[in-house]
Amino acid sequence: MKVDPCLFYVPASRVDTLLKNVPRDAIALVLDLEDSVPRHAKPTARERLADTDLTGTGLTGVSLRINSVETPDGLLDLQALHALGGEIGGLPVRTVLVPKIAAGRDVAIYRSLLSRLPDPPEICSFIETVDAVENAFDIAAASDGLCFGQADLAAEMWAPDASYLAHARARLCVAASRYGLPAIDTNSFELWDMDAVRAQCEAAKQCGFTGKAAIHPRHLVPIVETFTVGPEELDAFRQTIKDYESDERGFAVAKDRVLAPPFVLKARRMLALHDGHTRPIR
């Protein structure tokens, strides 16, 4: 799964109006059939998928968040995607985001249901239940990416215990890193204080998230600026590897850095995640 700094969620029923004036750089468009679409409007939202035209957006693909297949709407979402041949608005659906995953076997079910599409999409699984937190590594092993759903997870708790939520976030990020996957933080519900959003982004990055979801255009700039890994950083990783491999000692202390196997491994993993198409070396 491609590492995108920002996943921008747009209700599938309103994509034409909400995409106006939205920048395309460094964001992945997620057409949402789940939380942002009320139950009575879901049939209309599915119908809109067939009428949407995204060919002039400059995007090369889209993502789709569906409802859980444990619900009738989830099954109808998959039927709609199959009827469209895995394309929406003239663009291929690159990733399907699946909610309420409890274990790796759930991911296997989605992969089987999507396997008959001409170009089966990747699967990004939501860690948003207590069961999912406990089974995060099992889920990561079967997925192409992980998303954190903090609001849904907190809804399973009598109170949003900060220590448990921190545990859940850390567990997701470590599981994602273990299997070389992007880790997408939950969206912010702060719509006015962008300093607060930026602080949330920085905290998520320090935790190990590689990107963050957005539900409002105001969120895009702080998210993209925080999570984008630029060419300079990638070049620095390449230089670290090059310098280490050219040093016969295998360990070197320079004025500004130490060259040692752990730092080289980190550089290789970051390059594999951000600049390659294979999972990082473990």
C-alpha positions in Angstrom: 0.0 0.0 0.0 1.4 3.4 -1.0 2.3 5.6 1.9 0.2 8.8 1.7 0.7 11.5 4.3 -3.1 12.2 4.3 -6.2 10.2 3.7 -9.0 12.7 2.9 -12.5 11.3 3.6 -15.4 12.5 1.5 -18.9 11.1 1.8 -19.6 9.2 -1.4 -23.0 10.9 -1.7 -21.3 14.4 -1.8 -18.0 13.8 -3.6 -18.8 16.2 -6.5 -19.4 19.2 -4.3 -16.8 18.5 -1.6 -13.9 18.0 -4.0 -14.0 21.5 -5.3 -10.9 23.6 -4.3 -9.3 20.6 -2.6 -5.5 20.2 -3.4 -4.5 16.9 -4.9 -0.9 16.8 -3.9 0.1 14.3 -1.2 -3.4 13.2 -0.4 -5.3 10.0 -1.0 -9.0 10.4 -1.7 -11.2 8.1 0.3 -14.8 7.8 -0.8 -16.7 6.9 2.3 -19.8 4.7 2.5 -19.6 4.1 6.2 -19.7 6.7 9.1 -20.2 9.8 7.1 -23.3 8.4 5.3 -26.4 7.9 7.4 -28.1 4.5 7.0 -31.1 5.9 5.1 -28.7 7.6 2.6 -26.5 4.6 1.9 -28.4 3.3 -1.1 -28.2 6.7 -2.7 -24.5 6.9 -1.9 -23.9 3.6 -3.7 -25.8 4.8 -6.7 -23.7 8.0 -6.8 -20.6 5.9 -7.2 -21.8 5.0 -10.7 -22.5 8.6 -11.6 -19.3 10.1 -10.3 -16.7 11.4 -12.7 -13.1 11.7 -11.3 -11.2 11.7 -14.5 -10.4 15.4 -14.4 -9.1 15.5 -10.8 -5.5 14.6 -11.6 -5.8 11.5 -9.3 -4.6 8.1 -10.6 -6.8 6.1 -8.2 -9.1 6.3 -5.3 -9.8 4.4 -2.0 -13.2 3.3 -0.8 -14.3 2.8 2.8 -17.1 0.3 2.9 -19.4 -0.9 5.7 -18.7 -4.1 7.6 -19.7 -7.3 5.8 -21.4 -8.3 9.0 -24.1 -5.8 7.9 -26.4 -5.9 4.9 -24.9 -2.5 3.8 -21.4 -4.0 3.7 -22.5 -6.8 1.4 -24.3 -4.3 -0.8 -21.2 -2.1 -0.9 -19.1 -5.0 -2.2 -21.8 -5.9 -4.8 -21.7 -2.3 -6.0 -17.9 -2.3 -6.3 -18.1 -5.6 -8.3 -20.8 -4.1 -10.6 -18.5 -1.2 -11.3 -15.6 -3.6 -12.2 -13.5 -2.2 -9.4 -13.5 1.4 -10.8 -15.2 4.6 -9.6 -15.5 7.7 -11.7 -13.1 6.3 -14.3 -10.4 5.6 -11.8 -9.3 2.2 -10.3 -10.1 1.6 -6.6 -6.6 1.0 -5.3 -7.5 0.3 -1.7 -10.6 -0.8 0.2 -10.7 0.3 3.9 -12.6 -2.1 6.0 -14.0 -1.3 9.5 -14.6 -3.4 12.6 -11.9 -5.9 11.9 -11.4 -8.3 14.8 -8.8 -10.7 13.6 -6.7 -11.6 10.6 -9.3 -14.1 9.4 -11.7 -11.2 8.8 -9.2 -9.7 6.4 -8.9 -13.0 4.6 -12.7 -12.9 4.0 -12.5 -9.5 2.4 -9.5 -10.5 0.3 -11.5 -13.5 -1.0 -14.5 -11.4 -1.7 -12.4 -8.9 -3.7 -10.2 -11.4 -5.4 -12.5 -11.7 -8.5 -12.1 -8.0 -9.5 -10.0 -7.4 -12.5 -7.4 -5.6 -10.4 -8.0 -6.6 -6.7 -7.5 -3.7 -4.4 -5.3 -3.7 -1.4 -6.9 -3.9 2.1 -6.4 -1.3 4.8 -7.9 -2.6 8.1 -9.3 -0.5 10.9 -8.0 -1.1 14.4 -11.0 0.3 16.3 -12.3 -2.4 18.6 -10.9 -3.9 21.8 -10.5 -7.3 20.0 -8.6 -5.6 17.2 -6.2 -4.0 19.6 -5.5 -7.4 21.1 -5.1 -9.0 17.7 -3.2 -6.1 16.0 -0.3 -8.3 14.9 -2.5 -11.0 13.5 -4.5 -8.3 11.6 -1.3 -6.6 10.3 0.1 -9.9 9.0 -3.0 -10.2 6.7 -3.4 -6.5 5.7 -1.7 -4.0 3.4 -2.2 -1.1 5.8 -3.7 -0.2 9.2 -5.9 2.7 10.3 -6.7 3.8 13.8 -10.4 4.4 14.7 -10.1 6.1 18.1 -13.8 7.3 18.3 -15.1 3.8 17.7 -12.7 2.3 20.1 -13.5 4.8 22.8 -17.2 4.1 22.3 -16.5 0.5 23.5 -15.2 1.9 26.7 -17.0 3.3 29.7 -14.6 6.2 29.5 -11.8 7.1 27.0 -9.0 6.0 29.3 -5.9 7.8 28.0 -3.5 5.0 29.1 -5.4 2.4 27.2 -5.8 4.5 24.1 -2.0 5.2 24.2 -1.5 1.4 24.4 -3.8 0.8 21.5 -2.0 3.5 19.4 1.4 2.1 20.2 0.4 -1.5 19.5 -1.0 -0.5 16.1 2.2 1.3 15.2 4.5 -1.4 16.3 2.4 -4.0 14.4 2.5 -1.9 11.3 6.2 -1.5 11.6 6.7 -5.2 12.2 5.0 -6.0 8.9 6.2 -3.0 6.9 2.8 -1.3 6.6 1.6 2.3 6.5 -0.1 3.3 9.8 -2.8 6.0 9.5 -3.8 7.9 12.6 -7.4 8.7 13.3 -8.9 12.0 12.1 -9.1 15.1 14.2 -12.5 16.5 15.2 -11.0 20.0 15.8 -12.2 22.2 13.0 -10.9 25.6 14.0 -7.7 25.4 16.0 -5.1 24.3 13.5 -2.3 24.6 16.0 -4.1 21.9 18.0 -4.3 19.7 14.8 -0.7 20.2 14.1 0.2 19.2 17.7 -1.9 16.1 17.2 0.0 15.3 14.0 3.3 15.7 15.7 2.3 13.4 18.5 1.0 10.8 16.1 4.3 11.0 14.1 6.3 10.5 17.2 4.2 7.5 18.1 5.0 5.9 14.7 2.1 6.8 12.5 3.1 7.4 8.8 0.0 9.5 8.0 -3.3 10.8 9.3 -6.9 10.9 8.1 -8.7 14.1 7.4 -12.4 15.0 7.3 -12.1 18.7 6.5 -10.0 20.6 4.0 -8.5 22.7 6.8 -6.7 19.6 8.1 -4.8 19.0 4.9 -2.0 21.4 5.2 -0.8 20.5 8.8 -1.2 16.8 8.0 0.7 16.9 4.7 3.5 19.2 6.2 3.9 16.9 9.2 4.0 13.5 7.5 5.5 14.1 4.1 8.9 12.4 3.8 10.7 14.5 1.2 13.5 13.7 -1.2 16.1 15.1 1.1 15.2 12.6 3.9 15.2 9.7 1.5 18.6 10.8 0.1 20.0 11.0 3.6 18.9 7.4 4.2 20.6 6.3 0.9 23.7 8.1 2.0 23.8 6.4 5.3 23.7 3.0 3.6 26.3 4.0 1.1 28.7 5.4 3.7 28.3 2.3 5.9 28.9 -0.1 3.1 31.9 1.8 1.9 33.5 1.8 5.4 35.5 -1.3 5.9 35.4 -1.0 9.7 31.6 -1.6 9.8 31.3 1.0 12.6 32.3 4.6 12.4 31.9 7.7 14.5 31.8 11.0 12.5 31.4 14.5 13.7 27.7 14.5 13.2 26.6 10.9 13.4 27.3 7.3 14.2 27.3 4.6 11.4 26.2 1.3 12.9 24.0 -1.6 11.8 20.9 -0.5 13.6 20.9 2.9 11.8 21.5 1.2 8.5 18.6 -1.2 9.1 16.4 1.8 9.9 17.5 3.5 6.7 16.7 0.4 4.7 13.3 0.0 6.3 12.4 3.7 5.7 13.4 3.5 2.0 11.4 0.3 1.5 8.3 1.9 3.1 8.5 5.3 1.3 10.5 4.7 -1.8 9.8 1.1 -2.8 7.2 -1.5 -3.4 8.3 -4.2 -1.1 7.9 -4.6 2.6 10.9 -3.5 4.7 13.6 -5.9 5.6 13.1 -7.3 9.1 
